[in-house]
Amino acid sequence: MNQPALVSLDRPNVAARPISARLRTQLVYFASASPPAEAPPLGESEFWFAEADVARWLDDGVFHLVSPLDTANMTELELTEEQETLLGWLRAERVQHVKVIDPA
């Protein structure tokens, strides 16, 4: 079965990284809402992951989500093994700008 993959746009020599369909839906949890001014404009299925954020999530082992039902409060969630592996790949390869390639 084919699965989605992340392709690094800022480090083209880095091999594509397969991800699960579930992790594909979770990328928005970690993507920067507003990439830095020097970042290229994001295209369709592209995400920017700020190095500082990636490092913080890995160091803390958690991330925070805002509930659409209670925007005044955040929920702290422990990283899953799959999320941690993805963030570790981003940090190790120094990747920030990716495109998701979905299987045909």
Secondary structure, DSSP 8 states (H G I E B T S, - for coil): ----EEEESS-TTS--EE--HHHHHHHHHHS-SS--TTS----TTEEE--HHHHHHHHHHSEEEEEETTEEEEEEEEE--HHHHHHHHHHHHHT--EEEEE---
